[in-house]
Amino acid sequence: MTNETPVLQDANELEVPGGEFNRALVRSRRGARLRFSAGNRLRLFQSGTDYFATLIERIRTARKTVVLEVYMFCADAAGAQVSAALVEAARRGLSVRVITDGVGTAQNLPYYDDWRAHGVRFRIFNPHLFGRFGFSRTHRKIASIDGEIAFVGGINIVDDLENEGVKLDQPRWDFALEIAGPVAAEVHAAFEQQWQRLDSNPVRATLRRTLTFVRDGGPARVEAPPSPPQLAFVARDNLNRRRTIERAYLHAIGHAREEIVLANPYFMPGHKLRGALVSAAKRGLRVKLLIGRKEFRLLDYAVPLLYGMLLRAGAQIAEYDKTMLHGKVAVIDGSWATVGSSNLDALSLLLNHEANVIIANAPEVGELRDAILAAFEESPKIDPRLYAARPLPERLLNWFTYNAYRVAMKMLTVGEYD
């Protein structure tokens, strides 16, 4: 990995592709949990090579605090380098804290002993499959340096060319953002709230959650962006932000005028989100969906059942097969985008703790759109005629696995998944 770290671009100084952001997207009541802010500088990363180099460099130049919350922290080349940077920061006297997930990260992660020895404090979210927080996981991939620079996206601390011990032919397809500005403080606050939730004293943790909720004053008011570019940090938990990310998608899709391009590895949205995409395609919008495959076998069989209604409405669907698709991204009308950790399935939308960023009128929106469309064009397309003519055994398998998934998710979400 290179040690060169490009300076963040100030998007206020750059020409914005895609035209002015549709202000209706922030004025509607359905966007009532979004708060946009100006004055943020950002950089978009595709895949982990440059991302890890930049993250490590920011840790090395931190002055006060480093915090990291991640679903997967792996004992591989990437994990070793990030861990070494965290330890070095702690040895310099900085406050260094890490949250890992009890399922996504190995319980016996070899770095834990080193962290204890050198003052890197860490907590594990839900160490067991069913634990203090039920079935939910922390699926977030966020970091904050001094509360001034933040990282948000879908990239775990894992080697880009490896997946569960299997070598990949090419780096996994994923995205993350580096942000400097007001949103960085929001990311730090989200980590702080999660850290308090994981307090070993349940009574104290509950009290802190209550006080935090009162201090936050509930949902943030909508602030229409006065000028581009604008960012909004969108976190999901099971307390006071239960459907924030889903609402953001529904809101943007519902107000789309020309185009929706979306990529997601686990595409099993509920009926509202499915209906919004179908409605957009029927309105004549260009709807292009890039779906991941070959990571979770059940979904490979279940997801195609949803293709029929989307294809009939006029949507275009492609299945990415070049490498592992792990990005959870979307661009709408060339001026609105989201990058983050949230899949479009029941676990991410209703159970797991997730974190996304909404971007409006920034050059990175066009950069992301180009990347999604390029991947879409090089991926096999779903032909409506071939789909309609697929053999009966395949149709029955799609139906059975889809409904098995729905039953399981309805049970895990206590009936919330629709």
Secondary structure, 3 states (H helix, E strand, C coil): CCCCCCCCECHHHCCCCCCCCCCHHHHCHHHCCCCCECCCEEEEEECHHHHHHHHHHHHHCCCCEEEEEECCECCCHHHHHHHHHHHHHHHCCCEEEEEEECCCCCCCCCHHHHHHHHCCEEEEECCCCCECCECCCECCEEEEECCCEEEEECCCECCCCEECCEECCCCCECEEEEEECHHHHHHHHHHHHHHHHCCCCHHHHHHHHHHHHHHHCCCCCCCCCCCCCEEEEEEECCCCCCCHHHHHHHHHHHCCCCEEEEEECCECCCHHHHHHHHHHHHCCCEEEEEECCCCCHHHHHHHHHHHHHHHHHCCEEEECCCCCECCEEEEECCCEEEEECCCECHHHHHHCEEEEEEEECCHHHHHHHHHHHHHHHCCCECCHHHHHCCCHHHHHHHHHHHHHHHHHHHHHCCCCCC
